[in-house]
Amino acid sequence: MSYMKNLGNDPNKINALVPVGFVVDHSVQVNVTRSKNSVLATMEFEFQRNKERFSLIKWGSSASKTCLLNYRRGCGC
């Protein structure tokens, strides 16, 4: 939103007129199997692989007052 402000525009114009919700869906790749920490290790791979995506989602969830983002990490849903 600071980009809009730098252009001399009102950043609130970006917000949706009515509240909206977004659900981010993605698949999980299995990287580690047959160990006690398979799930945690695979989740760590997922976080590293999707670092940019998670950063964008984190920014998006705080940048808009009328958009709700729903994202469940580590479950592939």
PyMOL Python script that loads the backbone (N, CA, C, O; Angstrom):
from pymol import cmd

cmd.read_pdbstr("""\
ATOM      1  N   MET A   1       0.812  -1.184   0.000  1.00  0.00           N
ATOM      2  CA  MET A   1       0.000   0.000   0.000  1.00  0.00           C
ATOM      3  C   MET A   1       0.856   1.249   0.000  1.00  0.00           C
ATOM      4  O   MET A   1       0.395   2.307  -0.427  1.00  0.00           O
ATOM      5  N   SER A   2       2.089   1.155   0.466  1.00  0.00           N
ATOM      6  CA  SER A   2       2.952   2.322   0.445  1.00  0.00           C
ATOM      7  C   SER A   2       3.255   2.752  -0.984  1.00  0.00           C
ATOM      8  O   SER A   2       3.565   3.919  -1.225  1.00  0.00           O
ATOM      9  N   TYR A   3       3.169   1.823  -1.936  1.00  0.00           N
ATOM     10  CA  TYR A   3       3.376   2.159  -3.336  1.00  0.00           C
ATOM     11  C   TYR A   3       2.310   3.155  -3.785  1.00  0.00           C
ATOM     12  O   TYR A   3       2.617   4.136  -4.463  1.00  0.00           O
ATOM     13  N   MET A   4       1.069   2.904  -3.409  1.00  0.00           N
ATOM     14  CA  MET A   4      -0.022   3.834  -3.734  1.00  0.00           C
ATOM     15  C   MET A   4       0.239   5.194  -3.098  1.00  0.00           C
ATOM     16  O   MET A   4       0.046   6.235  -3.727  1.00  0.00           O
ATOM     17  N   LYS A   5       0.675   5.171  -1.857  1.00  0.00           N
ATOM     18  CA  LYS A   5       0.944   6.423  -1.142  1.00  0.00           C
ATOM     19  C   LYS A   5       2.076   7.193  -1.820  1.00  0.00           C
ATOM     20  O   LYS A   5       2.002   8.414  -1.955  1.00  0.00           O
ATOM     21  N   ASN A   6       3.119   6.485  -2.245  1.00  0.00           N
ATOM     22  CA  ASN A   6       4.242   7.129  -2.937  1.00  0.00           C
ATOM     23  C   ASN A   6       3.802   7.778  -4.245  1.00  0.00           C
ATOM     24  O   ASN A   6       4.390   8.768  -4.682  1.00  0.00           O
ATOM     25  N   LEU A   7       2.770   7.219  -4.866  1.00  0.00           N
ATOM     26  CA  LEU A   7       2.244   7.792  -6.111  1.00  0.00           C
ATOM     27  C   LEU A   7       1.295   8.967  -5.852  1.00  0.00           C
ATOM     28  O   LEU A   7       0.803   9.601  -6.786  1.00  0.00           O
ATOM     29  N   GLY A   8       1.047   9.246  -4.566  1.00  0.00           N
ATOM     30  CA  GLY A   8       0.158  10.341  -4.221  1.00  0.00           C
ATOM     31  C   GLY A   8      -1.302   9.950  -4.188  1.00  0.00           C
ATOM     32  O   GLY A   8      -2.177  10.816  -4.213  1.00  0.00           O
ATOM     33  N   ASN A   9      -1.581   8.648  -4.133  1.00  0.00           N
ATOM     34  CA  ASN A   9      -2.958   8.152  -4.103  1.00  0.00           C
ATOM     35  C   ASN A   9      -3.328   7.681  -2.707  1.00  0.00           C
ATOM     36  O   ASN A   9      -2.463   7.493  -1.852  1.00  0.00           O
ATOM     37  N   ASP A  10      -4.601   7.497  -2.491  1.00  0.00           N
ATOM     38  CA  ASP A  10      -5.117   7.017  -1.213  1.00  0.00           C
ATOM     39  C   ASP A  10      -4.992   5.496  -1.140  1.00  0.00           C
ATOM     40  O   ASP A  10      -5.646   4.796  -1.914  1.00  0.00           O
ATOM     41  N   PRO A  11      -4.168   4.966  -0.228  1.00  0.00           N
ATOM     42  CA  PRO A  11      -3.987   3.511  -0.125  1.00  0.00           C
ATOM     43  C   PRO A  11      -5.270   2.757   0.199  1.00  0.00           C
ATOM     44  O   PRO A  11      -5.375   1.573  -0.118  1.00  0.00           O
ATOM     45  N   ASN A  12      -6.248   3.410   0.821  1.00  0.00           N
ATOM     46  CA  ASN A  12      -7.507   2.746   1.172  1.00  0.00           C
ATOM     47  C   ASN A  12      -8.336   2.396  -0.047  1.00  0.00           C
ATOM     48  O   ASN A  12      -9.270   1.602   0.057  1.00  0.00           O
ATOM     49  N   LYS A  13      -8.022   2.965  -1.196  1.00  0.00           N
ATOM     50  CA  LYS A  13      -8.754   2.643  -2.418  1.00  0.00           C
ATOM     51  C   LYS A  13      -8.505   1.209  -2.871  1.00  0.00           C
ATOM     52  O   LYS A  13      -9.264   0.673  -3.679  1.00  0.00           O
ATOM     53  N   ILE A  14      -7.453   0.590  -2.359  1.00  0.00           N
ATOM     54  CA  ILE A  14      -7.130  -0.787  -2.737  1.00  0.00           C
ATOM     55  C   ILE A  14      -8.076  -1.769  -2.053  1.00  0.00           C
ATOM     56  O   ILE A  14      -8.376  -2.823  -2.614  1.00  0.00           O
ATOM     57  N   ASN A  15      -8.542  -1.449  -0.875  1.00  0.00           N
ATOM     58  CA  ASN A  15      -9.419  -2.343  -0.122  1.00  0.00           C
ATOM     59  C   ASN A  15     -10.714  -2.612  -0.872  1.00  0.00           C
ATOM     60  O   ASN A  15     -11.276  -1.725  -1.513  1.00  0.00           O
ATOM     61  N   ALA A  16     -11.172  -3.843  -0.778  1.00  0.00           N
ATOM     62  CA  ALA A  16     -12.444  -4.214  -1.398  1.00  0.00           C
ATOM     63  C   ALA A  16     -13.582  -3.429  -0.754  1.00  0.00           C
ATOM     64  O   ALA A  16     -13.512  -3.078   0.424  1.00  0.00           O
ATOM     65  N   LEU A  17     -14.616  -3.158  -1.518  1.00  0.00           N
ATOM     66  CA  LEU A  17     -15.756  -2.405  -0.997  1.00  0.00           C
ATOM     67  C   LEU A  17     -16.561  -3.215   0.005  1.00  0.00           C
ATOM     68  O   LEU A  17     -17.157  -2.654   0.926  1.00  0.00           O
ATOM     69  N   VAL A  18     -16.583  -4.525  -0.169  1.00  0.00           N
ATOM     70  CA  VAL A  18     -17.250  -5.419   0.780  1.00  0.00           C
ATOM     71  C   VAL A  18     -16.216  -6.427   1.275  1.00  0.00           C
ATOM     72  O   VAL A  18     -15.289  -6.762   0.538  1.00  0.00           O
ATOM     73  N   PRO A  19     -16.354  -6.915   2.498  1.00  0.00           N
ATOM     74  CA  PRO A  19     -15.396  -7.904   3.002  1.00  0.00           C
ATOM     75  C   PRO A  19     -15.367  -9.155   2.123  1.00  0.00           C
ATOM     76  O   PRO A  19     -16.415  -9.657   1.716  1.00  0.00           O
ATOM     77  N   VAL A  20     -14.183  -9.649   1.838  1.00  0.00           N
ATOM     78  CA  VAL A  20     -14.009 -10.853   1.026  1.00  0.00           C
ATOM     79  C   VAL A  20     -13.046 -11.796   1.726  1.00  0.00           C
ATOM     80  O   VAL A  20     -12.232 -11.371   2.545  1.00  0.00           O
ATOM     81  N   GLY A  21     -13.140 -13.053   1.407  1.00  0.00           N
ATOM     82  CA  GLY A  21     -12.243 -14.048   1.976  1.00  0.00           C
ATOM     83  C   GLY A  21     -11.522 -14.809   0.880  1.00  0.00           C
ATOM     84  O   GLY A  21     -12.106 -15.101  -0.164  1.00  0.00           O
ATOM     85  N   PHE A  22     -10.290 -15.124   1.103  1.00  0.00           N
ATOM     86  CA  PHE A  22      -9.495 -15.915   0.173  1.00  0.00           C
ATOM     87  C   PHE A  22      -9.017 -17.169   0.883  1.00  0.00           C
ATOM     88  O   PHE A  22      -8.565 -17.110   2.027  1.00  0.00           O
ATOM     89  N   VAL A  23      -9.116 -18.291   0.208  1.00  0.00           N
ATOM     90  CA  VAL A  23      -8.566 -19.538   0.722  1.00  0.00           C
ATOM     91  C   VAL A  23      -7.439 -19.936  -0.213  1.00  0.00           C
ATOM     92  O   VAL A  23      -7.655 -20.109  -1.413  1.00  0.00           O
ATOM     93  N   VAL A  24      -6.242 -20.081   0.327  1.00  0.00           N
ATOM     94  CA  VAL A  24      -5.082 -20.458  -0.471  1.00  0.00           C
ATOM     95  C   VAL A  24      -4.932 -21.966  -0.370  1.00  0.00           C
ATOM     96  O   VAL A  24      -4.821 -22.515   0.727  1.00  0.00           O
ATOM     97  N   ASP A  25      -4.928 -22.623  -1.500  1.00  0.00           N
ATOM     98  CA  ASP A  25      -4.869 -24.083  -1.564  1.00  0.00           C
ATOM     99  C   ASP A  25      -3.596 -24.487  -2.286  1.00  0.00           C
ATOM    100  O   ASP A  25      -3.256 -23.914  -3.321  1.00  0.00           O
ATOM    101  N   HIS A  26      -2.905 -25.454  -1.755  1.00  0.00           N
ATOM    102  CA  HIS A  26      -1.727 -25.981  -2.439  1.00  0.00           C
ATOM    103  C   HIS A  26      -1.482 -27.413  -2.001  1.00  0.00           C
ATOM    104  O   HIS A  26      -2.067 -27.879  -1.023  1.00  0.00           O
ATOM    105  N   SER A  27      -0.625 -28.104  -2.721  1.00  0.00           N
ATOM    106  CA  SER A  27      -0.317 -29.488  -2.368  1.00  0.00           C
ATOM    107  C   SER A  27       1.015 -29.548  -1.622  1.00  0.00           C
ATOM    108  O   SER A  27       1.844 -28.644  -1.734  1.00  0.00           O
ATOM    109  N   VAL A  28       1.202 -30.601  -0.879  1.00  0.00           N
ATOM    110  CA  VAL A  28       2.436 -30.807  -0.127  1.00  0.00           C
ATOM    111  C   VAL A  28       3.207 -31.954  -0.754  1.00  0.00           C
ATOM    112  O   VAL A  28       2.639 -33.008  -1.040  1.00  0.00           O
ATOM    113  N   GLN A  29       4.482 -31.753  -0.965  1.00  0.00           N
ATOM    114  CA  GLN A  29       5.340 -32.829  -1.455  1.00  0.00           C
ATOM    115  C   GLN A  29       5.936 -33.550  -0.248  1.00  0.00           C
ATOM    116  O   GLN A  29       6.322 -32.907   0.729  1.00  0.00           O
ATOM    117  N   VAL A  30       6.013 -34.855  -0.307  1.00  0.00           N
ATOM    118  CA  VAL A  30       6.612 -35.629   0.777  1.00  0.00           C
ATOM    119  C   VAL A  30       8.098 -35.772   0.492  1.00  0.00           C
ATOM    120  O   VAL A  30       8.495 -36.343  -0.524  1.00  0.00           O
ATOM    121  N   ASN A  31       8.916 -35.247   1.400  1.00  0.00           N
ATOM    122  CA  ASN A  31      10.362 -35.271   1.226  1.00  0.00           C
ATOM    123  C   ASN A  31      11.053 -36.299   2.116  1.00  0.00           C
ATOM    124  O   ASN A  31      12.109 -36.824   1.765  1.00  0.00           O
ATOM    125  N   VAL A  32      10.456 -36.578   3.260  1.00  0.00           N
ATOM    126  CA  VAL A  32      11.070 -37.490   4.224  1.00  0.00           C
ATOM    127  C   VAL A  32      10.027 -38.535   4.633  1.00  0.00           C
ATOM    128  O   VAL A  32       8.881 -38.196   4.927  1.00  0.00           O
ATOM    129  N   THR A  33      10.430 -39.791   4.650  1.00  0.00           N
ATOM    130  CA  THR A  33       9.535 -40.870   5.074  1.00  0.00           C
ATOM    131  C   THR A  33      10.272 -41.802   6.025  1.00  0.00           C
ATOM    132  O   THR A  33      11.497 -41.759   6.144  1.00  0.00           O
ATOM    133  N   ARG A  34       9.505 -42.636   6.690  1.00  0.00           N
ATOM    134  CA  ARG A  34      10.031 -43.705   7.543  1.00  0.00           C
ATOM    135  C   ARG A  34      10.936 -43.220   8.671  1.00  0.00           C
ATOM    136  O   ARG A  34      11.933 -43.864   8.998  1.00  0.00           O
ATOM    137  N   SER A  35      10.588 -42.109   9.247  1.00  0.00           N
ATOM    138  CA  SER A  35      11.319 -41.668  10.435  1.00  0.00           C
ATOM    139  C   SER A  35      10.331 -41.005  11.390  1.00  0.00           C
ATOM    140  O   SER A  35       9.226 -40.629  10.998  1.00  0.00           O
ATOM    141  N   LYS A  36      10.744 -40.870  12.644  1.00  0.00           N
ATOM    142  CA  LYS A  36       9.858 -40.292  13.655  1.00  0.00           C
ATOM    143  C   LYS A  36       9.519 -38.832  13.359  1.00  0.00           C
ATOM    144  O   LYS A  36       8.450 -38.347  13.730  1.00  0.00           O
ATOM    145  N   ASN A  37      10.434 -38.140  12.692  1.00  0.00           N
ATOM    146  CA  ASN A  37      10.210 -36.721  12.444  1.00  0.00           C
ATOM    147  C   ASN A  37       9.870 -36.428  10.972  1.00  0.00           C
ATOM    148  O   ASN A  37      10.127 -35.326  10.487  1.00  0.00           O
ATOM    149  N   SER A  38       9.304 -37.390  10.275  1.00  0.00           N
ATOM    150  CA  SER A  38       8.975 -37.226   8.856  1.00  0.00           C
ATOM    151  C   SER A  38       8.097 -36.010   8.590  1.00  0.00           C
ATOM    152  O   SER A  38       8.371 -35.226   7.682  1.00  0.00           O
ATOM    153  N   VAL A  39       7.048 -35.856   9.381  1.00  0.00           N
ATOM    154  CA  VAL A  39       6.115 -34.754   9.159  1.00  0.00           C
ATOM    155  C   VAL A  39       6.820 -33.417   9.381  1.00  0.00           C
ATOM    156  O   VAL A  39       6.703 -32.509   8.558  1.00  0.00           O
ATOM    157  N   LEU A  40       7.540 -33.294  10.476  1.00  0.00           N
ATOM    158  CA  LEU A  40       8.234 -32.036  10.760  1.00  0.00           C
ATOM    159  C   LEU A  40       9.304 -31.723   9.715  1.00  0.00           C
ATOM    160  O   LEU A  40       9.449 -30.576   9.293  1.00  0.00           O
ATOM    161  N   ALA A  41      10.045 -32.736   9.305  1.00  0.00           N
ATOM    162  CA  ALA A  41      11.081 -32.530   8.289  1.00  0.00           C
ATOM    163  C   ALA A  41      10.468 -32.124   6.954  1.00  0.00           C
ATOM    164  O   ALA A  41      10.986 -31.231   6.283  1.00  0.00           O
ATOM    165  N   THR A  42       9.376 -32.765   6.564  1.00  0.00           N
ATOM    166  CA  THR A  42       8.701 -32.415   5.313  1.00  0.00           C
ATOM    167  C   THR A  42       8.143 -31.000   5.380  1.00  0.00           C
ATOM    168  O   THR A  42       8.208 -30.259   4.400  1.00  0.00           O
ATOM    169  N   MET A  43       7.591 -30.619   6.542  1.00  0.00           N
ATOM    170  CA  MET A  43       7.080 -29.261   6.703  1.00  0.00           C
ATOM    171  C   MET A  43       8.200 -28.229   6.578  1.00  0.00           C
ATOM    172  O   MET A  43       7.997 -27.158   6.006  1.00  0.00           O
ATOM    173  N   GLU A  44       9.364 -28.542   7.104  1.00  0.00           N
ATOM    174  CA  GLU A  44      10.503 -27.626   6.986  1.00  0.00           C
ATOM    175  C   GLU A  44      10.897 -27.435   5.523  1.00  0.00           C
ATOM    176  O   GLU A  44      11.177 -26.316   5.094  1.00  0.00           O
ATOM    177  N   PHE A  45      10.919 -28.524   4.763  1.00  0.00           N
ATOM    178  CA  PHE A  45      11.174 -28.421   3.322  1.00  0.00           C
ATOM    179  C   PHE A  45      10.115 -27.531   2.661  1.00  0.00           C
ATOM    180  O   PHE A  45      10.430 -26.688   1.821  1.00  0.00           O
ATOM    181  N   GLU A  46       8.859 -27.735   3.056  1.00  0.00           N
ATOM    182  CA  GLU A  46       7.760 -26.948   2.486  1.00  0.00           C
ATOM    183  C   GLU A  46       7.939 -25.458   2.775  1.00  0.00           C
ATOM    184  O   GLU A  46       7.755 -24.629   1.884  1.00  0.00           O
ATOM    185  N   PHE A  47       8.294 -25.113   4.008  1.00  0.00           N
ATOM    186  CA  PHE A  47       8.479 -23.709   4.367  1.00  0.00           C
ATOM    187  C   PHE A  47       9.605 -23.084   3.554  1.00  0.00           C
ATOM    188  O   PHE A  47       9.481 -21.950   3.092  1.00  0.00           O
ATOM    189  N   GLN A  48      10.701 -23.813   3.376  1.00  0.00           N
ATOM    190  CA  GLN A  48      11.818 -23.288   2.595  1.00  0.00           C
ATOM    191  C   GLN A  48      11.439 -23.143   1.118  1.00  0.00           C
ATOM    192  O   GLN A  48      11.771 -22.143   0.481  1.00  0.00           O
ATOM    193  N   ARG A  49      10.757 -24.128   0.591  1.00  0.00           N
ATOM    194  CA  ARG A  49      10.383 -24.136  -0.824  1.00  0.00           C
ATOM    195  C   ARG A  49       9.372 -23.026  -1.137  1.00  0.00           C
ATOM    196  O   ARG A  49       9.398 -22.454  -2.227  1.00  0.00           O
ATOM    197  N   ASN A  50       8.502 -22.730  -0.204  1.00  0.00           N
ATOM    198  CA  ASN A  50       7.421 -21.757  -0.427  1.00  0.00           C
ATOM    199  C   ASN A  50       7.612 -20.470   0.367  1.00  0.00           C
ATOM    200  O   ASN A  50       6.637 -19.795   0.699  1.00  0.00           O
ATOM    201  N   LYS A  51       8.836 -20.134   0.667  1.00  0.00           N
ATOM    202  CA  LYS A  51       9.140 -18.960   1.481  1.00  0.00           C
ATOM    203  C   LYS A  51       8.509 -17.679   0.911  1.00  0.00           C
ATOM    204  O   LYS A  51       7.915 -16.894   1.649  1.00  0.00           O
ATOM    205  N   GLU A  52       8.643 -17.479  -0.401  1.00  0.00           N
ATOM    206  CA  GLU A  52       8.064 -16.298  -1.041  1.00  0.00           C
ATOM    207  C   GLU A  52       6.551 -16.281  -0.906  1.00  0.00           C
ATOM    208  O   GLU A  52       5.957 -15.245  -0.607  1.00  0.00           O
ATOM    209  N   ARG A  53       5.937 -17.424  -1.127  1.00  0.00           N
ATOM    210  CA  ARG A  53       4.475 -17.526  -1.033  1.00  0.00           C
ATOM    211  C   ARG A  53       4.004 -17.179   0.375  1.00  0.00           C
ATOM    212  O   ARG A  53       3.038 -16.434   0.543  1.00  0.00           O
ATOM    213  N   PHE A  54       4.684 -17.718   1.388  1.00  0.00           N
ATOM    214  CA  PHE A  54       4.303 -17.445   2.766  1.00  0.00           C
ATOM    215  C   PHE A  54       4.487 -15.968   3.107  1.00  0.00           C
ATOM    216  O   PHE A  54       3.679 -15.392   3.836  1.00  0.00           O
ATOM    217  N   SER A  55       5.550 -15.351   2.578  1.00  0.00           N
ATOM    218  CA  SER A  55       5.773 -13.922   2.818  1.00  0.00           C
ATOM    219  C   SER A  55       4.658 -13.086   2.204  1.00  0.00           C
ATOM    220  O   SER A  55       4.174 -12.138   2.822  1.00  0.00           O
ATOM    221  N   LEU A  56       4.255 -13.435   0.995  1.00  0.00           N
ATOM    222  CA  LEU A  56       3.176 -12.705   0.332  1.00  0.00           C
ATOM    223  C   LEU A  56       1.863 -12.871   1.097  1.00  0.00           C
ATOM    224  O   LEU A  56       1.118 -11.906   1.270  1.00  0.00           O
ATOM    225  N   ILE A  57       1.585 -14.074   1.549  1.00  0.00           N
ATOM    226  CA  ILE A  57       0.350 -14.324   2.302  1.00  0.00           C
ATOM    227  C   ILE A  57       0.367 -13.548   3.614  1.00  0.00           C
ATOM    228  O   ILE A  57      -0.643 -12.964   4.007  1.00  0.00           O
ATOM    229  N   LYS A  58       1.507 -13.541   4.286  1.00  0.00           N
ATOM    230  CA  LYS A  58       1.623 -12.803   5.547  1.00  0.00           C
ATOM    231  C   LYS A  58       1.397 -11.306   5.301  1.00  0.00           C
ATOM    232  O   LYS A  58       0.672 -10.654   6.052  1.00  0.00           O
ATOM    233  N   TRP A  59       2.019 -10.768   4.249  1.00  0.00           N
ATOM    234  CA  TRP A  59       1.828  -9.356   3.922  1.00  0.00           C
ATOM    235  C   TRP A  59       0.367  -9.089   3.569  1.00  0.00           C
ATOM    236  O   TRP A  59      -0.230  -8.131   4.060  1.00  0.00           O
ATOM    237  N   GLY A  60      -0.207  -9.938   2.717  1.00  0.00           N
ATOM    238  CA  GLY A  60      -1.577  -9.740   2.271  1.00  0.00           C
ATOM    239  C   GLY A  60      -2.576  -9.765   3.408  1.00  0.00           C
ATOM    240  O   GLY A  60      -3.573  -9.044   3.377  1.00  0.00           O
ATOM    241  N   SER A  61      -2.319 -10.584   4.406  1.00  0.00           N
ATOM    242  CA  SER A  61      -3.262 -10.690   5.518  1.00  0.00           C
ATOM    243  C   SER A  61      -3.254  -9.444   6.397  1.00  0.00           C
ATOM    244  O   SER A  61      -4.218  -9.190   7.119  1.00  0.00           O
ATOM    245  N   SER A  62      -2.173  -8.665   6.345  1.00  0.00           N
ATOM    246  CA  SER A  62      -2.131  -7.449   7.161  1.00  0.00           C
ATOM    247  C   SER A  62      -2.303  -6.176   6.328  1.00  0.00           C
ATOM    248  O   SER A  62      -2.542  -5.108   6.890  1.00  0.00           O
ATOM    249  N   ALA A  63      -2.186  -6.270   5.010  1.00  0.00           N
ATOM    250  CA  ALA A  63      -2.227  -5.079   4.164  1.00  0.00           C
ATOM    251  C   ALA A  63      -3.637  -4.592   3.863  1.00  0.00           C
ATOM    252  O   ALA A  63      -3.839  -3.417   3.555  1.00  0.00           O
ATOM    253  N   SER A  64      -4.594  -5.472   3.949  1.00  0.00           N
ATOM    254  CA  SER A  64      -5.963  -5.098   3.600  1.00  0.00           C
ATOM    255  C   SER A  64      -6.870  -5.208   4.820  1.00  0.00           C
ATOM    256  O   SER A  64      -6.769  -6.147   5.609  1.00  0.00           O
ATOM    257  N   LYS A  65      -7.742  -4.243   4.951  1.00  0.00           N
ATOM    258  CA  LYS A  65      -8.669  -4.243   6.084  1.00  0.00           C
ATOM    259  C   LYS A  65      -9.924  -5.061   5.806  1.00  0.00           C
ATOM    260  O   LYS A  65     -10.643  -5.436   6.732  1.00  0.00           O
ATOM    261  N   THR A  66     -10.187  -5.339   4.526  1.00  0.00           N
ATOM    262  CA  THR A  66     -11.438  -6.015   4.184  1.00  0.00           C
ATOM    263  C   THR A  66     -11.240  -7.403   3.586  1.00  0.00           C
ATOM    264  O   THR A  66     -12.213  -8.037   3.178  1.00  0.00           O
ATOM    265  N   CYS A  67     -10.009  -7.884   3.526  1.00  0.00           N
ATOM    266  CA  CYS A  67      -9.730  -9.215   2.976  1.00  0.00           C
ATOM    267  C   CYS A  67      -9.229 -10.133   4.074  1.00  0.00           C
ATOM    268  O   CYS A  67      -8.313  -9.782   4.818  1.00  0.00           O
ATOM    269  N   LEU A  68      -9.823 -11.292   4.174  1.00  0.00           N
ATOM    270  CA  LEU A  68      -9.406 -12.298   5.143  1.00  0.00           C
ATOM    271  C   LEU A  68      -8.762 -13.446   4.378  1.00  0.00           C
ATOM    272  O   LEU A  68      -9.378 -14.028   3.485  1.00  0.00           O
ATOM    273  N   LEU A  69      -7.526 -13.766   4.731  1.00  0.00           N
ATOM    274  CA  LEU A  69      -6.826 -14.881   4.092  1.00  0.00           C
ATOM    275  C   LEU A  69      -6.850 -16.086   5.015  1.00  0.00           C
ATOM    276  O   LEU A  69      -6.572 -15.966   6.208  1.00  0.00           O
ATOM    277  N   ASN A  70      -7.179 -17.241   4.468  1.00  0.00           N
ATOM    278  CA  ASN A  70      -7.200 -18.479   5.223  1.00  0.00           C
ATOM    279  C   ASN A  70      -6.189 -19.425   4.593  1.00  0.00           C
ATOM    280  O   ASN A  70      -6.332 -19.826   3.438  1.00  0.00           O
ATOM    281  N   TYR A  71      -5.178 -19.772   5.357  1.00  0.00           N
ATOM    282  CA  TYR A  71      -4.126 -20.628   4.828  1.00  0.00           C
ATOM    283  C   TYR A  71      -3.646 -21.550   5.921  1.00  0.00           C
ATOM    284  O   TYR A  71      -3.223 -21.091   6.981  1.00  0.00           O
ATOM    285  N   ARG A  72      -3.705 -22.847   5.678  1.00  0.00           N
ATOM    286  CA  ARG A  72      -3.285 -23.829   6.663  1.00  0.00           C
ATOM    287  C   ARG A  72      -1.987 -24.474   6.195  1.00  0.00           C
ATOM    288  O   ARG A  72      -2.003 -25.323   5.304  1.00  0.00           O
ATOM    289  N   ARG A  73      -0.880 -24.084   6.779  1.00  0.00           N
ATOM    290  CA  ARG A  73       0.419 -24.617   6.386  1.00  0.00           C
ATOM    291  C   ARG A  73       0.593 -26.053   6.876  1.00  0.00           C
ATOM    292  O   ARG A  73       0.131 -26.424   7.955  1.00  0.00           O
ATOM    293  N   GLY A  74       1.257 -26.829   6.067  1.00  0.00           N
ATOM    294  CA  GLY A  74       1.644 -28.167   6.474  1.00  0.00           C
ATOM    295  C   GLY A  74       0.593 -29.249   6.314  1.00  0.00           C
ATOM    296  O   GLY A  74       0.852 -30.410   6.633  1.00  0.00           O
ATOM    297  N   CYS A  75      -0.593 -28.891   5.824  1.00  0.00           N
ATOM    298  CA  CYS A  75      -1.633 -29.921   5.714  1.00  0.00           C
ATOM    299  C   CYS A  75      -1.976 -30.250   4.277  1.00  0.00           C
ATOM    300  O   CYS A  75      -2.689 -31.222   4.029  1.00  0.00           O
ATOM    301  N   GLY A  76      -1.493 -29.475   3.324  1.00  0.00           N
ATOM    302  CA  GLY A  76      -1.760 -29.755   1.919  1.00  0.00           C
ATOM    303  C   GLY A  76      -3.213 -29.554   1.526  1.00  0.00           C
ATOM    304  O   GLY A  76      -3.694 -30.137   0.555  1.00  0.00           O
ATOM    305  N   CYS A  77      -3.902 -28.728   2.290  1.00  0.00           N
ATOM    306  CA  CYS A  77      -5.302 -28.475   1.965  1.00  0.00           C
ATOM    307  C   CYS A  77      -5.549 -27.000   1.743  1.00  0.00           C
ATOM    308  O   CYS A  77      -6.677 -26.599   1.458  1.00  0.00           O
TER     309      CYS A  77
END
""", "prot")
cmd.dss("prot")
cmd.show_as("cartoon", "prot")
cmd.util.cbc("prot")
cmd.orient("prot")
